[in-house]
């Protein structure tokens, strides 16, 4: 066979014209399409069903993978791990056994990376091109599920199925060709850096208070739980003040305020009350009751984040100075939001250590297995186990479509 064809190998014999010219035209979703480059006979073959695991990698891991791919600097002492994990992850993704979802937390951290467009393109293509709903949306989803229970006088029922928060169908076969958009978000870089700085400064002030008061784990945990209702009430008051007295010199302020998380939650809660026939005049009263409900502390993202901050406070009082850094808040948000849903989380050593401590180890219930650079071989073993469990039929099609040996 010579010359250009839309079909590609491996070629097999065509059942219609009997020439060895039946090649792959496309593969994606649930179908493999093959076509003869001579007689144009076409066949569509259903691909095997999949059940991909969700492995969430923190920003450090994606940056490391980026450096492996681009021959950049690798973390000292972990060079061999970086190269092997790159190979294993890519293999597991192409074998359709895992996907490596990206989130808004990745997007923000990528925007301030030295090569943001290239890194964003890497984790979208390398990881299987499935993202998770924004962390604030996932938190809201859990809040609303608890609100339904509160308004109906029932026990809370929270679905922690990964498909509830995946933006895309995780169990589709990857397309054999990837088309990416090299979007430039550099206009948001300064804002993201400013917000991160402000959050870090506030956290440092809080850490100083913990240290001065010799805070205890139990005390900080109870303080975190007790603050849920008042904090939401104050946030709503701040939003109301913002929309009632907009800055005339900033025409976009009113528009931006409509996206505040507290406003979105309040609006969704109003919809729930409308559906239940509650008079509009009572909406604010009922919502305040819900925000101060003592079972708010059972909402997964609230419980996990409160425990983590209490554990951080304990470390601060013990004299650990470096635990409060610019990445801590995003690390806590990643764990508290996504750990209940994903199969595995690869996070920094600091937070992994906190999750292994008591009472976090006993009291927190989440789906994810936790991995970090504290024991890189454990993560490699996990990936090898997944790779080894790939069904033979899936392996055969993956070899045909993606060239996985």
DAJOWO-V586888 format. One record per pair of residues at least 6 apart in sequence whose C-alpha atoms are under 7 Angstrom apart, sorted by the first residue. I is the first residue (numbers start at 1). J is the second residue. Records with the same first field share a line. If there is no record, write none. Layout:
# DAJOWO-V586888
I: J, J
This chain:
# DAJOWO-V586888
5: 37
6: 25
7: 23, 24, 25, 35, 37
8: 23, 24, 25
9: 23, 24
10: 23, 400
11: 20, 21, 22, 23
12: 20, 21, 22, 23
13: 19, 20, 21, 22
14: 20, 21, 22, 36
16: 41
17: 39
21: 36, 37, 38
22: 34, 35, 36, 37
23: 34, 35, 36
24: 33, 34, 35
25: 33, 34, 35
26: 32, 33, 34, 176
27: 33, 175, 176
28: 173, 174, 175, 176
29: 172, 173, 174
30: 46, 47, 172, 173
31: 44, 45, 46, 47
32: 44, 45, 46, 47
33: 43, 44, 45
34: 42, 43, 44
35: 41, 42, 43
36: 42
48: 394
50: 171
51: 97, 171
52: 96, 97, 98, 99, 170, 171
53: 97, 98, 99, 343
54: 98, 99, 100, 101, 342, 343, 344
55: 98, 99, 100, 342, 343, 344, 345
56: 100, 101, 342, 344, 345, 346
57: 100, 345, 346, 347
58: 346, 347
59: 106
62: 123
64: 74, 82
65: 82, 86
66: 119
67: 73, 74
68: 82, 83
81: 376
85: 380
88: 383
90: 126
92: 98, 387
93: 99, 127, 128
94: 398, 402
95: 395, 398
96: 173
97: 390
99: 127, 128
100: 127, 128
101: 127, 130, 131, 132
102: 130, 131, 132
103: 131, 132, 133, 134
104: 134, 135
105: 330
108: 192
110: 116, 119, 120
111: 185, 186, 189
112: 189
117: 182, 183, 184
121: 180, 182
125: 178
128: 174
130: 167, 168, 170
131: 166, 167
132: 165, 166, 167
133: 165, 166, 167
135: 337
136: 261
138: 165, 337
139: 301, 337
140: 265
142: 158, 299
143: 299
145: 156, 157, 158
146: 156
147: 290
149: 155, 156
150: 290
160: 340, 341
161: 341
162: 341, 342
176: 401, 402
196: 326
200: 325, 326
204: 324
207: 313, 316
210: 313, 317
211: 316, 317
214: 317
215: 313, 317
216: 314
217: 310, 311, 313, 314
220: 310
221: 306, 307, 310
224: 306
225: 297, 306
229: 291, 292
232: 291
235: 262
236: 262, 263
239: 257
243: 254, 257
246: 253, 254
247: 253
269: 287
270: 283
273: 283
297: 303
301: 336, 337
304: 336, 364
305: 332, 336
307: 360
308: 332
311: 354
339: 345, 366, 367, 368
340: 366, 367, 368
341: 367, 368
342: 367, 368
343: 367, 368, 369
344: 368, 369, 370
345: 368, 369, 370, 371
346: 370, 371, 372
347: 371, 372
348: 372
349: 372, 373, 374
352: 370, 371, 372
355: 361
371: 379
398: 404
399: 405
